[in-house]
Amino acid sequence: MMPLRRPARTPAPARRAEAWVNSPAPAVELWFQHLLAERMRGLPFLNPALSVQALDFRRVDGDWLGGVTTPWSVQLMLVPGGGSLWVDTSPGERSMVALPVGRLAFIADEGDHGLPAFQYLPLVNATAALAGDDAACAFVRDALATALQPPAVAVEAMLAASCDGAPYTEHAGPTASTAPPAAGAAAMDPGRRRFLRFGAGAAAHR
């Protein structure tokens, strides 16, 4: 009799997450500030020009979607609010979240008693390309706006902005300003295009 094959790693069972009635932004910011102070301080890959910020958390289909910037990461974040986007998922596993731009893969994680469960979508592999908080915040807001638009609209907005060189607003459209893009924006363009292609391609297969 052949022995049963066991998976190399068995994920921990998913815990039932409590829904947040009010915005989780203060708890998200506090959790990452503690993480910076207690585990990340002094690490060589930190960008000292970036600070911890929780940005623009809003209800989307009943759950909380927002963005987070830190000296080591820039990401979108989903927190349970009792809606239809959140699915309890084991830490480290991926959850496909159905947003207007398409189905995007968020990674499940846990904080502490102040932030028991969240899911995140990394946007930037290395924060060194970002000149500071303004560039990081603009990039997060651009990604949020993209995620909340149908694929065709999101791609059209990206192409328009790349043609005229105007900075994006939080509505993912070029502004009337003629100021040059924030430092680091050129380095982020490939990441934005990958993000849009993934969302548009996933939406086509829903």
N, C-alpha and C positions, 0 to 999 in steps of 0.2 A: 504494500500500500504506500502510495506516494505521500510524503509529509505535506501538510498544509503550508503554503507560502504565506508569510506574514509581511505586511507592508513595512518599508524601511522606517516610516515614522507614522505614528498614529496621533492625529490632532486631538487636543483636549476637547472635551464636549463643550459645546457653546452654552454660555449662560444666558438666562433670560434677562434682557436689558430693560431697565426702568426708563419710561418715557420722561423727557424733560418738558415741563409745562412752560417755563420761561427760557429765554435764550441761554444756551450753555457757554456763550463767549467768555464771560468772566472766569468760569471754571477751567475752560480750555487754556486761557492765557496763564492762569496761575499754575496749572499742571506743567506747562512747558517752561515756565520760569524756574520752578523747582527742579525740573530735569536739567536745565542749564546749570544751575548752581550746584547741584549735588552729583551729577554724573558726567557732564560735558565740559565743564570749565577747564580751559587750558589746552584742549585738544587741538592739534595742528590744522585740522581742516575747517575750523570755525572761521566765519567771515565777521570780523569785529565791527564792520559797518552796518550789520543787521541786528535788529532787536527782536524780541518775542512780541508778536501781535496776533490777536484773533480778529479776523476781518469779516464784516458784512454777513454775519449769520442771519439766515432768514428761513421761514417755513417753505418747504418744497414738498408738495404732496403729503403734508402733515409731519414731516421730519425736518431736522435742522441741517442745512447745508451752508458752509462758510469756507473761509480760507485761513491758513496759519503761516506766518513767516517766523523763522528762527535763524540764528547764525549758521545752522547746519542744514536746514531744509526749508523748502517752500512747497506747500501742499494744499489740496482741497480736503475738507473734513466733513464727514457725515456723522451726526449724533442722533440717537433715537428720540422721536417726538410723538410716537404713537401712530405714525402714518404708514404709507404703503411702500416707501423706499427701503426702509430698514429691514434687514433679515438677520436674526441672531446667527453669528458666525464664529467659529473657533478662532482664537488669536493666532495670527500668522497665516490664516487662510484667506482666500479672495472671495469677495461677494460682488456679483454683477449688478450694478445699480442702474436702473432704467431712467435716464435723464433725457430731456428733449433732444440733445445732440446725438444720443445713442446710448448703448449699454457700456458703462465704464467699469473697469475692475478696481474696486477699492479693497484695501488690505485691512483686516480686522485687527484691533489692538485693544489693550486695557491700560488704564492709568492707575489711579488709586481710588480711595473711597469718594474723593471729590469729583472724579471723572472715571467711572467704572468701565465704560465701554465706548469705543469710537471706531470709525473706519476712515482710512485716509487714502488719497490718491497723490503720489509724489509727482511734482511738476518739474523740478530742477534736480539734476544729478549732482551738481557742484555749485555752491552758492558764490564762489569766487567771481563769477561772471557778473554778479549784481553789484552795482556801485554803492547802493545804500538802501535805506528803508523805502524811499519814494519809488525806486525801480522795482523792488520786491512787491510792494503793495499794488503798484500798477499791473504787474504781471499776474498776481493773484486775482485781481478784479477782472482782468481780461479773460482769464481762464473761467472764472465763475460765469461771466456773461456768455462766453462761448458755450459752456455746458448747458445753459438754460435757453439756448436757441435751437431751432431745427437745423439739421446739418447744412442745408443749402444756404440759409441765412448766415450761419456762422462762417462758412467758407467765403461767401461774398464779402462779408465785413473784413475778414482777414486780407483778402486780395485787394480790397479798396485801400486799406491802411498801408499795405506794403507798396502800393503804387505811388501814393502821394506822400509817404513818409511821415504822416501826421500821427501824433500819439493817440492811443486808444482812450476812450472814457470807459466808465463802468458799464455802459450800454453797448460796448464792443463796436462802436462806430468812431470814425476819425473825428477829431474836434476841429474847430475853426482855427485853433492856434497854429502858428507857423514855427513854433519852437522845435528844435531838433529832438529826436527820440532820446529818452533817458539813457545814460551810459549803461551798457550791458544788454540793451534791447536787441541789437544785432545778433548777439550770441544766443539770445533766447528764441529767435525766429524759428530755427529748426525744431525745437521742442514744441512750439505752438503748432507748427504744421503737423508734427506727428500726432499731437493731441487731437487735432481736428480730423485728420485722416482716420484715426482709430474710431472716433465717435461716429463719423459719417458712415464708415464701413460697417460698424456694428449695427447702426440703425437700419441699414439696408437689409439686414438678416434677422430683424426682430420678427 
